Amino acid sequence: MSTSIKVIKFTSILSNIFLIITYLITVNIESNFISLNTIWISNNFLLTVFGGVFASTLVVLFCEINKYLIDKKNTENQLFYQTLYLYQALFLMQHNILDYQSHPDIQISENVFDNTTHMIKSQVSYLRGVDYSCFKKENMIEQRHTLFKKDTFIKFTSVENGLNLIRCAILEERIDNHKQNRINPDYITSSNARVAKVLSDQIGNLLPLLEEIGEFLKTIDDNCNNRYDWNKIHEMTQNSYISLFSINKKGTAVPESTADKS
């Protein structure tokens, strides 16, 4: 979009310049202030040349304005839906952690959040590269997008680091269990002290990000005449989550993949 804006500004200047030149030539023809009616060149020839150039730049200007409007809408669509995918990935990670916290007897693996972390990193990287620029600098979507790239992005570092911290916490708990010769030393759950702390910290990192991303989505929707219906999508996201665990016949919480086999 920034390229289209530059082209529009450039062609606007050119069209104005050639408009003025064309107008001066017509005035000169009427007043005959400068007579160029020679065998090689004439006022009519100049009028034809500069008038044609003016018309051409005007056509280019209109085409670029139309292209800008199309690109603007397409970029807004990209911003909203890619940000929505990011919000859903954060929401999924948050509730996965809450699932493990509410089931302290279920084993947690060190790669449990690999998929959601990969989704988050991919979406953040994509959103940073989106080129959304407007003629009006007070455009709220552009302001929030710029803020996201400058400030919000930094906060994702703690979420990404949380994945490594969870792995380290699980490995440290296993090492301690082996040192103390405990039964089933590799069976680590959210009740283990180190793991519990990391999960709690990760929830603390996710909550403000979910709020900020939600506000960004609302800003996009509000400034696009609510064509995305963010409130409805937000409600559906909240209500559509399915827990990692299901209840088996004995009343014990188990991963759904295990429950399906029983």
BASE-617710 format. One record per residue (C-alpha): x, y, z; residue in one letter. Coordinates in Angstrom, 2 decimals, decimal comma, m for minus. Layout:
<r><X>X</X><Y>Y</Y><Z>Z</Z><rest>a</rest></r>
...
% end
This chain:
<r><X>0,00</X><Y>0,00</Y><Z>0,00</Z><rest>m</rest></r>
<r><X>2,84</X><Y>2,41</Y><Z>0,71</Z><rest>s</rest></r>
<r><X>4,03</X><Y>1,99</Y><Z>m2,90</Z><rest>t</rest></r>
<r><X>0,56</X><Y>2,86</Y><Z>m4,23</Z><rest>s</rest></r>
<r><X>0,48</X><Y>5,98</Y><Z>m2,06</Z><rest>i</rest></r>
<r><X>3,86</X><Y>7,10</Y><Z>m3,45</Z><rest>k</rest></r>
<r><X>2,71</X><Y>6,52</Y><Z>m7,03</Z><rest>v</rest></r>
<r><X>m0,56</X><Y>8,39</Y><Z>m6,40</Z><rest>i</rest></r>
<r><X>1,29</X><Y>11,36</Y><Z>m4,94</Z><rest>k</rest></r>
<r><X>3,80</X><Y>11,36</Y><Z>m7,79</Z><rest>f</rest></r>
<r><X>1,18</X><Y>11,13</Y><Z>m10,56</Z><rest>t</rest></r>
<r><X>m0,92</X><Y>13,79</Y><Z>m8,78</Z><rest>s</rest></r>
<r><X>2,02</X><Y>16,20</Y><Z>m8,95</Z><rest>i</rest></r>
<r><X>2,69</X><Y>15,33</Y><Z>m12,61</Z><rest>l</rest></r>
<r><X>m0,95</X><Y>15,71</Y><Z>m13,62</Z><rest>s</rest></r>
<r><X>m1,13</X><Y>19,11</Y><Z>m11,93</Z><rest>n</rest></r>
<r><X>2,06</X><Y>20,24</Y><Z>m13,65</Z><rest>i</rest></r>
<r><X>0,83</X><Y>19,14</Y><Z>m17,09</Z><rest>f</rest></r>
<r><X>m2,61</X><Y>20,62</Y><Z>m16,39</Z><rest>l</rest></r>
<r><X>m1,01</X><Y>24,00</Y><Z>m15,73</Z><rest>i</rest></r>
<r><X>1,20</X><Y>23,73</Y><Z>m18,82</Z><rest>i</rest></r>
<r><X>m1,78</X><Y>22,72</Y><Z>m20,98</Z><rest>t</rest></r>
<r><X>m3,81</X><Y>25,62</Y><Z>m19,61</Z><rest>y</rest></r>
<r><X>m1,00</X><Y>28,11</Y><Z>m20,29</Z><rest>l</rest></r>
<r><X>m0,70</X><Y>26,83</Y><Z>m23,86</Z><rest>i</rest></r>
<r><X>m4,42</X><Y>27,38</Y><Z>m24,46</Z><rest>t</rest></r>
<r><X>m4,15</X><Y>30,88</Y><Z>m23,02</Z><rest>v</rest></r>
<r><X>m1,18</X><Y>31,54</Y><Z>m25,27</Z><rest>n</rest></r>
<r><X>m3,15</X><Y>30,36</Y><Z>m28,31</Z><rest>i</rest></r>
<r><X>m5,96</X><Y>32,77</Y><Z>m27,48</Z><rest>e</rest></r>
<r><X>m3,72</X><Y>35,72</Y><Z>m26,66</Z><rest>s</rest></r>
<r><X>m1,01</X><Y>34,88</Y><Z>m29,22</Z><rest>n</rest></r>
<r><X>1,54</X><Y>36,06</Y><Z>m26,67</Z><rest>f</rest></r>
<r><X>4,18</X><Y>33,69</Y><Z>m28,07</Z><rest>i</rest></r>
<r><X>3,75</X><Y>32,62</Y><Z>m31,65</Z><rest>s</rest></r>
<r><X>5,17</X><Y>29,20</Y><Z>m32,45</Z><rest>l</rest></r>
<r><X>3,47</X><Y>28,63</Y><Z>m35,77</Z><rest>n</rest></r>
<r><X>6,61</X><Y>27,51</Y><Z>m37,60</Z><rest>t</rest></r>
<r><X>7,17</X><Y>24,68</Y><Z>m40,03</Z><rest>i</rest></r>
<r><X>8,58</X><Y>22,46</Y><Z>m37,28</Z><rest>w</rest></r>
<r><X>6,48</X><Y>23,31</Y><Z>m34,24</Z><rest>i</rest></r>
<r><X>3,26</X><Y>25,13</Y><Z>m33,38</Z><rest>s</rest></r>
<r><X>1,10</X><Y>25,99</Y><Z>m30,41</Z><rest>n</rest></r>
<r><X>m1,42</X><Y>23,38</Y><Z>m31,51</Z><rest>n</rest></r>
<r><X>1,29</X><Y>20,73</Y><Z>m31,55</Z><rest>f</rest></r>
<r><X>2,33</X><Y>21,65</Y><Z>m27,99</Z><rest>l</rest></r>
<r><X>m1,31</X><Y>21,58</Y><Z>m26,92</Z><rest>l</rest></r>
<r><X>m1,69</X><Y>18,10</Y><Z>m28,37</Z><rest>t</rest></r>
<r><X>1,49</X><Y>16,80</Y><Z>m26,71</Z><rest>v</rest></r>
<r><X>1,01</X><Y>18,26</Y><Z>m23,25</Z><rest>f</rest></r>
<r><X>m2,75</X><Y>17,70</Y><Z>m23,32</Z><rest>g</rest></r>
<r><X>m2,13</X><Y>14,04</Y><Z>m24,15</Z><rest>g</rest></r>
<r><X>0,46</X><Y>13,69</Y><Z>m21,40</Z><rest>v</rest></r>
<r><X>m1,96</X><Y>15,30</Y><Z>m18,91</Z><rest>f</rest></r>
<r><X>m4,76</X><Y>12,93</Y><Z>m19,95</Z><rest>a</rest></r>
<r><X>m2,40</X><Y>9,94</Y><Z>m19,63</Z><rest>s</rest></r>
<r><X>m1,20</X><Y>10,88</Y><Z>m16,15</Z><rest>t</rest></r>
<r><X>m4,80</X><Y>11,44</Y><Z>m15,11</Z><rest>l</rest></r>
<r><X>m5,73</X><Y>7,94</Y><Z>m16,27</Z><rest>v</rest></r>
<r><X>m2,75</X><Y>6,49</Y><Z>m14,38</Z><rest>v</rest></r>
<r><X>m3,79</X><Y>8,46</Y><Z>m11,30</Z><rest>l</rest></r>
<r><X>m7,35</X><Y>7,10</Y><Z>m11,39</Z><rest>f</rest></r>
<r><X>m6,08</X><Y>3,56</Y><Z>m11,90</Z><rest>c</rest></r>
<r><X>m3,68</X><Y>3,87</Y><Z>m8,96</Z><rest>e</rest></r>
<r><X>m6,43</X><Y>5,26</Y><Z>m6,73</Z><rest>i</rest></r>
<r><X>m8,65</X><Y>2,33</Y><Z>m7,65</Z><rest>n</rest></r>
<r><X>m5,77</X><Y>m0,10</Y><Z>m7,03</Z><rest>k</rest></r>
<r><X>m5,10</X><Y>1,55</Y><Z>m3,67</Z><rest>y</rest></r>
<r><X>m8,74</X><Y>1,15</Y><Z>m2,60</Z><rest>l</rest></r>
<r><X>m8,71</X><Y>m2,53</Y><Z>m3,60</Z><rest>i</rest></r>
<r><X>m5,38</X><Y>m3,14</Y><Z>m1,85</Z><rest>d</rest></r>
<r><X>m6,64</X><Y>m1,32</Y><Z>1,24</Z><rest>k</rest></r>
<r><X>m9,64</X><Y>m3,61</Y><Z>1,58</Z><rest>k</rest></r>
<r><X>m7,59</X><Y>m6,75</Y><Z>0,87</Z><rest>n</rest></r>
<r><X>m4,94</X><Y>m5,72</Y><Z>3,41</Z><rest>t</rest></r>
<r><X>m7,61</X><Y>m5,03</Y><Z>6,02</Z><rest>e</rest></r>
<r><X>m8,96</X><Y>m8,54</Y><Z>5,40</Z><rest>n</rest></r>
<r><X>m5,47</X><Y>m9,99</Y><Z>5,81</Z><rest>q</rest></r>
<r><X>m4,85</X><Y>m8,01</Y><Z>8,98</Z><rest>l</rest></r>
<r><X>m8,11</X><Y>m9,08</Y><Z>10,58</Z><rest>f</rest></r>
<r><X>m8,02</X><Y>m12,78</Y><Z>9,76</Z><rest>y</rest></r>
<r><X>m4,31</X><Y>m13,27</Y><Z>10,39</Z><rest>q</rest></r>
<r><X>m4,67</X><Y>m11,42</Y><Z>13,71</Z><rest>t</rest></r>
<r><X>m7,69</X><Y>m13,60</Y><Z>14,46</Z><rest>l</rest></r>
<r><X>m5,59</X><Y>m16,74</Y><Z>13,90</Z><rest>y</rest></r>
<r><X>m3,03</X><Y>m15,30</Y><Z>16,32</Z><rest>l</rest></r>
<r><X>m5,74</X><Y>m14,61</Y><Z>18,90</Z><rest>y</rest></r>
<r><X>m7,07</X><Y>m18,16</Y><Z>18,54</Z><rest>q</rest></r>
<r><X>m3,57</X><Y>m19,63</Y><Z>18,97</Z><rest>a</rest></r>
<r><X>m3,05</X><Y>m17,60</Y><Z>22,15</Z><rest>l</rest></r>
<r><X>m6,51</X><Y>m18,55</Y><Z>23,40</Z><rest>f</rest></r>
<r><X>m5,80</X><Y>m22,23</Y><Z>22,67</Z><rest>l</rest></r>
<r><X>m2,50</X><Y>m22,15</Y><Z>24,57</Z><rest>m</rest></r>
<r><X>m4,12</X><Y>m20,39</Y><Z>27,53</Z><rest>q</rest></r>
<r><X>m6,90</X><Y>m22,97</Y><Z>27,87</Z><rest>h</rest></r>
<r><X>m4,54</X><Y>m25,89</Y><Z>27,30</Z><rest>n</rest></r>
<r><X>m2,54</X><Y>m24,66</Y><Z>30,29</Z><rest>i</rest></r>
<r><X>m5,72</X><Y>m24,22</Y><Z>32,33</Z><rest>l</rest></r>
<r><X>m6,68</X><Y>m27,80</Y><Z>31,43</Z><rest>d</rest></r>
<r><X>m3,42</X><Y>m29,14</Y><Z>32,83</Z><rest>y</rest></r>
<r><X>m3,68</X><Y>m26,94</Y><Z>35,90</Z><rest>q</rest></r>
<r><X>m7,17</X><Y>m28,29</Y><Z>36,60</Z><rest>s</rest></r>
<r><X>m5,94</X><Y>m31,89</Y><Z>36,10</Z><rest>h</rest></r>
<r><X>m2,81</X><Y>m32,14</Y><Z>38,29</Z><rest>p</rest></r>
<r><X>m2,79</X><Y>m35,94</Y><Z>37,98</Z><rest>d</rest></r>
<r><X>m2,32</X><Y>m35,98</Y><Z>34,19</Z><rest>i</rest></r>
<r><X>1,19</X><Y>m36,30</Y><Z>32,78</Z><rest>q</rest></r>
<r><X>2,47</X><Y>m33,31</Y><Z>30,82</Z><rest>i</rest></r>
<r><X>5,03</X><Y>m33,71</Y><Z>28,06</Z><rest>s</rest></r>
<r><X>7,79</X><Y>m31,29</Y><Z>27,19</Z><rest>e</rest></r>
<r><X>6,48</X><Y>m30,75</Y><Z>23,64</Z><rest>n</rest></r>
<r><X>2,84</X><Y>m30,18</Y><Z>24,61</Z><rest>v</rest></r>
<r><X>2,81</X><Y>m26,56</Y><Z>23,40</Z><rest>f</rest></r>
<r><X>5,03</X><Y>m26,95</Y><Z>20,32</Z><rest>d</rest></r>
<r><X>2,19</X><Y>m26,61</Y><Z>17,80</Z><rest>n</rest></r>
<r><X>0,57</X><Y>m23,55</Y><Z>19,34</Z><rest>t</rest></r>
<r><X>3,94</X><Y>m21,85</Y><Z>19,83</Z><rest>t</rest></r>
<r><X>4,78</X><Y>m22,45</Y><Z>16,16</Z><rest>h</rest></r>
<r><X>1,40</X><Y>m20,99</Y><Z>15,15</Z><rest>m</rest></r>
<r><X>2,01</X><Y>m17,90</Y><Z>17,29</Z><rest>i</rest></r>
<r><X>5,50</X><Y>m17,31</Y><Z>15,90</Z><rest>k</rest></r>
<r><X>4,28</X><Y>m17,69</Y><Z>12,31</Z><rest>s</rest></r>
<r><X>1,38</X><Y>m15,27</Y><Z>12,77</Z><rest>q</rest></r>
<r><X>3,49</X><Y>m12,65</Y><Z>14,55</Z><rest>v</rest></r>
<r><X>6,10</X><Y>m12,81</Y><Z>11,78</Z><rest>s</rest></r>
<r><X>3,42</X><Y>m12,47</Y><Z>9,10</Z><rest>y</rest></r>
<r><X>1,69</X><Y>m9,52</Y><Z>10,79</Z><rest>l</rest></r>
<r><X>4,95</X><Y>m7,64</Y><Z>11,14</Z><rest>r</rest></r>
<r><X>5,42</X><Y>m7,82</Y><Z>7,39</Z><rest>g</rest></r>
<r><X>1,96</X><Y>m6,56</Y><Z>6,42</Z><rest>v</rest></r>
<r><X>2,18</X><Y>m3,24</Y><Z>4,58</Z><rest>d</rest></r>
<r><X>m0,81</X><Y>m1,19</Y><Z>5,74</Z><rest>y</rest></r>
<r><X>m0,47</X><Y>2,53</Y><Z>5,00</Z><rest>s</rest></r>
<r><X>m3,11</X><Y>5,22</Y><Z>4,57</Z><rest>c</rest></r>
<r><X>m3,19</X><Y>8,81</Y><Z>3,41</Z><rest>f</rest></r>
<r><X>m4,62</X><Y>9,85</Y><Z>6,78</Z><rest>k</rest></r>
<r><X>m2,00</X><Y>9,41</Y><Z>9,47</Z><rest>k</rest></r>
<r><X>m4,72</X><Y>9,41</Y><Z>12,15</Z><rest>e</rest></r>
<r><X>m6,13</X><Y>6,15</Y><Z>10,75</Z><rest>n</rest></r>
<r><X>m6,72</X><Y>3,99</Y><Z>13,84</Z><rest>m</rest></r>
<r><X>m5,94</X><Y>0,67</Y><Z>12,14</Z><rest>i</rest></r>
<r><X>m2,56</X><Y>1,93</Y><Z>10,97</Z><rest>e</rest></r>
<r><X>m1,80</X><Y>3,35</Y><Z>14,42</Z><rest>q</rest></r>
<r><X>m2,67</X><Y>0,09</Y><Z>16,19</Z><rest>r</rest></r>
<r><X>m0,72</X><Y>m1,94</Y><Z>13,62</Z><rest>h</rest></r>
<r><X>2,32</X><Y>0,28</Y><Z>14,10</Z><rest>t</rest></r>
<r><X>1,98</X><Y>m0,09</Y><Z>17,88</Z><rest>l</rest></r>
<r><X>1,76</X><Y>m3,86</Y><Z>17,45</Z><rest>f</rest></r>
<r><X>5,00</X><Y>m3,96</Y><Z>15,44</Z><rest>k</rest></r>
<r><X>6,85</X><Y>m1,72</Y><Z>17,90</Z><rest>k</rest></r>
<r><X>5,60</X><Y>m2,71</Y><Z>21,34</Z><rest>d</rest></r>
<r><X>3,29</X><Y>m5,73</Y><Z>21,36</Z><rest>t</rest></r>
<r><X>5,73</X><Y>m7,86</Y><Z>19,36</Z><rest>f</rest></r>
<r><X>8,31</X><Y>m7,63</Y><Z>22,14</Z><rest>i</rest></r>
<r><X>5,82</X><Y>m9,17</Y><Z>24,58</Z><rest>k</rest></r>
<r><X>5,60</X><Y>m12,32</Y><Z>22,49</Z><rest>f</rest></r>
<r><X>9,21</X><Y>m13,08</Y><Z>23,35</Z><rest>t</rest></r>
<r><X>8,18</X><Y>m14,07</Y><Z>26,88</Z><rest>s</rest></r>
<r><X>5,52</X><Y>m16,42</Y><Z>25,49</Z><rest>v</rest></r>
<r><X>7,99</X><Y>m18,07</Y><Z>23,12</Z><rest>e</rest></r>
<r><X>10,59</X><Y>m18,35</Y><Z>25,89</Z><rest>n</rest></r>
<r><X>7,94</X><Y>m19,96</Y><Z>28,06</Z><rest>g</rest></r>
<r><X>8,05</X><Y>m23,04</Y><Z>25,83</Z><rest>l</rest></r>
<r><X>11,75</X><Y>m23,59</Y><Z>26,65</Z><rest>n</rest></r>
<r><X>11,11</X><Y>m22,88</Y><Z>30,32</Z><rest>l</rest></r>
<r><X>8,42</X><Y>m25,57</Y><Z>30,42</Z><rest>i</rest></r>
<r><X>10,81</X><Y>m28,07</Y><Z>28,84</Z><rest>r</rest></r>
<r><X>13,53</X><Y>m27,17</Y><Z>31,34</Z><rest>c</rest></r>
<r><X>11,12</X><Y>m27,41</Y><Z>34,28</Z><rest>a</rest></r>
<r><X>9,96</X><Y>m30,88</Y><Z>33,23</Z><rest>i</rest></r>
<r><X>13,52</X><Y>m32,11</Y><Z>32,72</Z><rest>l</rest></r>
<r><X>14,65</X><Y>m30,69</Y><Z>36,07</Z><rest>e</rest></r>
<r><X>11,76</X><Y>m32,41</Y><Z>37,84</Z><rest>e</rest></r>
<r><X>12,65</X><Y>m35,70</Y><Z>36,18</Z><rest>r</rest></r>
<r><X>16,29</X><Y>m35,36</Y><Z>37,23</Z><rest>i</rest></r>
<r><X>15,26</X><Y>m34,69</Y><Z>40,84</Z><rest>d</rest></r>
<r><X>12,90</X><Y>m37,68</Y><Z>40,80</Z><rest>n</rest></r>
<r><X>15,68</X><Y>m39,96</Y><Z>39,56</Z><rest>h</rest></r>
<r><X>18,09</X><Y>m38,63</Y><Z>42,19</Z><rest>k</rest></r>
<r><X>15,56</X><Y>m39,33</Y><Z>44,93</Z><rest>q</rest></r>
<r><X>14,71</X><Y>m42,76</Y><Z>43,47</Z><rest>n</rest></r>
<r><X>11,01</X><Y>m41,97</Y><Z>43,27</Z><rest>r</rest></r>
<r><X>8,52</X><Y>m44,35</Y><Z>41,68</Z><rest>i</rest></r>
<r><X>7,84</X><Y>m43,55</Y><Z>38,02</Z><rest>n</rest></r>
<r><X>10,30</X><Y>m40,61</Y><Z>37,99</Z><rest>p</rest></r>
<r><X>9,42</X><Y>m39,56</Y><Z>34,42</Z><rest>d</rest></r>
<r><X>5,76</X><Y>m38,98</Y><Z>35,26</Z><rest>y</rest></r>
<r><X>5,59</X><Y>m35,18</Y><Z>35,56</Z><rest>i</rest></r>
<r><X>2,35</X><Y>m33,23</Y><Z>36,03</Z><rest>t</rest></r>
<r><X>1,28</X><Y>m29,63</Y><Z>36,57</Z><rest>s</rest></r>
<r><X>1,42</X><Y>m30,25</Y><Z>40,33</Z><rest>s</rest></r>
<r><X>5,23</X><Y>m30,40</Y><Z>40,29</Z><rest>n</rest></r>
<r><X>6,57</X><Y>m27,17</Y><Z>41,76</Z><rest>a</rest></r>
<r><X>8,77</X><Y>m26,01</Y><Z>38,88</Z><rest>r</rest></r>
<r><X>6,20</X><Y>m26,88</Y><Z>36,22</Z><rest>v</rest></r>
<r><X>3,40</X><Y>m25,25</Y><Z>38,20</Z><rest>a</rest></r>
<r><X>5,34</X><Y>m21,98</Y><Z>38,45</Z><rest>k</rest></r>
<r><X>6,21</X><Y>m21,87</Y><Z>34,73</Z><rest>v</rest></r>
<r><X>2,60</X><Y>m22,59</Y><Z>33,74</Z><rest>l</rest></r>
<r><X>1,36</X><Y>m19,87</Y><Z>36,08</Z><rest>s</rest></r>
<r><X>3,89</X><Y>m17,40</Y><Z>34,63</Z><rest>d</rest></r>
<r><X>2,87</X><Y>m18,34</Y><Z>31,11</Z><rest>q</rest></r>
<r><X>m0,79</X><Y>m17,60</Y><Z>31,91</Z><rest>i</rest></r>
<r><X>0,34</X><Y>m14,22</Y><Z>33,22</Z><rest>g</rest></r>
<r><X>2,11</X><Y>m13,54</Y><Z>29,91</Z><rest>n</rest></r>
<r><X>m0,84</X><Y>m14,62</Y><Z>27,80</Z><rest>l</rest></r>
<r><X>m3,63</X><Y>m12,61</Y><Z>29,45</Z><rest>l</rest></r>
<r><X>m2,41</X><Y>m9,09</Y><Z>28,52</Z><rest>p</rest></r>
<r><X>m1,57</X><Y>m10,26</Y><Z>24,99</Z><rest>l</rest></r>
<r><X>m5,06</X><Y>m11,68</Y><Z>24,51</Z><rest>l</rest></r>
<r><X>m6,52</X><Y>m8,39</Y><Z>25,67</Z><rest>e</rest></r>
<r><X>m4,31</X><Y>m6,32</Y><Z>23,33</Z><rest>e</rest></r>
<r><X>m4,92</X><Y>m8,56</Y><Z>20,32</Z><rest>i</rest></r>
<r><X>m8,65</X><Y>m8,51</Y><Z>21,05</Z><rest>g</rest></r>
<r><X>m8,57</X><Y>m4,69</Y><Z>21,10</Z><rest>e</rest></r>
<r><X>m6,68</X><Y>m4,68</Y><Z>17,80</Z><rest>f</rest></r>
<r><X>m9,33</X><Y>m6,89</Y><Z>16,21</Z><rest>l</rest></r>
<r><X>m12,08</X><Y>m4,65</Y><Z>17,56</Z><rest>k</rest></r>
<r><X>m10,32</X><Y>m1,57</Y><Z>16,15</Z><rest>t</rest></r>
<r><X>m10,11</X><Y>m3,16</Y><Z>12,70</Z><rest>i</rest></r>
<r><X>m13,78</X><Y>m4,16</Y><Z>12,82</Z><rest>d</rest></r>
<r><X>m14,97</X><Y>m0,77</Y><Z>14,13</Z><rest>d</rest></r>
<r><X>m13,07</X><Y>1,09</Y><Z>11,38</Z><rest>n</rest></r>
<r><X>m14,37</X><Y>m1,21</Y><Z>8,65</Z><rest>c</rest></r>
<r><X>m18,07</X><Y>m0,65</Y><Z>9,40</Z><rest>n</rest></r>
<r><X>m18,22</X><Y>m3,90</Y><Z>11,41</Z><rest>n</rest></r>
<r><X>m17,97</X><Y>m6,03</Y><Z>8,31</Z><rest>r</rest></r>
<r><X>m16,19</X><Y>m8,79</Y><Z>10,24</Z><rest>y</rest></r>
<r><X>m18,59</X><Y>m8,89</Y><Z>13,22</Z><rest>d</rest></r>
<r><X>m15,80</X><Y>m9,33</Y><Z>15,78</Z><rest>w</rest></r>
<r><X>m18,21</X><Y>m9,54</Y><Z>18,74</Z><rest>n</rest></r>
<r><X>m19,89</X><Y>m12,60</Y><Z>17,24</Z><rest>k</rest></r>
<r><X>m16,56</X><Y>m14,23</Y><Z>16,32</Z><rest>i</rest></r>
<r><X>m15,21</X><Y>m13,52</Y><Z>19,82</Z><rest>h</rest></r>
<r><X>m18,24</X><Y>m15,18</Y><Z>21,41</Z><rest>e</rest></r>
<r><X>m17,93</X><Y>m18,20</Y><Z>19,11</Z><rest>m</rest></r>
<r><X>m14,23</X><Y>m18,53</Y><Z>19,94</Z><rest>t</rest></r>
<r><X>m14,97</X><Y>m18,47</Y><Z>23,66</Z><rest>q</rest></r>
<r><X>m17,74</X><Y>m21,07</Y><Z>23,38</Z><rest>n</rest></r>
<r><X>m16,18</X><Y>m23,44</Y><Z>20,85</Z><rest>s</rest></r>
<r><X>m13,16</X><Y>m24,53</Y><Z>22,87</Z><rest>y</rest></r>
<r><X>m13,02</X><Y>m28,27</Y><Z>23,56</Z><rest>i</rest></r>
<r><X>m10,98</X><Y>m29,41</Y><Z>26,53</Z><rest>s</rest></r>
<r><X>m7,85</X><Y>m31,49</Y><Z>26,05</Z><rest>l</rest></r>
<r><X>m9,39</X><Y>m34,02</Y><Z>28,40</Z><rest>f</rest></r>
<r><X>m12,60</X><Y>m36,01</Y><Z>28,52</Z><rest>s</rest></r>
<r><X>m14,21</X><Y>m38,05</Y><Z>31,28</Z><rest>i</rest></r>
<r><X>m14,03</X><Y>m41,80</Y><Z>30,98</Z><rest>n</rest></r>
<r><X>m16,48</X><Y>m44,26</Y><Z>32,50</Z><rest>k</rest></r>
<r><X>m14,56</X><Y>m44,39</Y><Z>35,78</Z><rest>k</rest></r>
<r><X>m14,72</X><Y>m40,63</Y><Z>36,15</Z><rest>g</rest></r>
<r><X>m11,01</X><Y>m40,09</Y><Z>35,59</Z><rest>t</rest></r>
<r><X>m9,81</X><Y>m37,26</Y><Z>33,36</Z><rest>a</rest></r>
<r><X>m7,73</X><Y>m38,57</Y><Z>30,48</Z><rest>v</rest></r>
<r><X>m6,51</X><Y>m37,16</Y><Z>27,18</Z><rest>p</rest></r>
<r><X>m9,17</X><Y>m37,42</Y><Z>24,49</Z><rest>e</rest></r>
<r><X>m6,93</X><Y>m39,56</Y><Z>22,27</Z><rest>s</rest></r>
<r><X>m6,79</X><Y>m42,14</Y><Z>25,09</Z><rest>t</rest></r>
<r><X>m10,49</X><Y>m41,91</Y><Z>25,79</Z><rest>a</rest></r>
<r><X>m11,29</X><Y>m42,64</Y><Z>22,15</Z><rest>d</rest></r>
<r><X>m9,40</X><Y>m45,94</Y><Z>22,33</Z><rest>k</rest></r>
<r><X>m11,24</X><Y>m47,17</Y><Z>25,41</Z><rest>s</rest></r>
% end
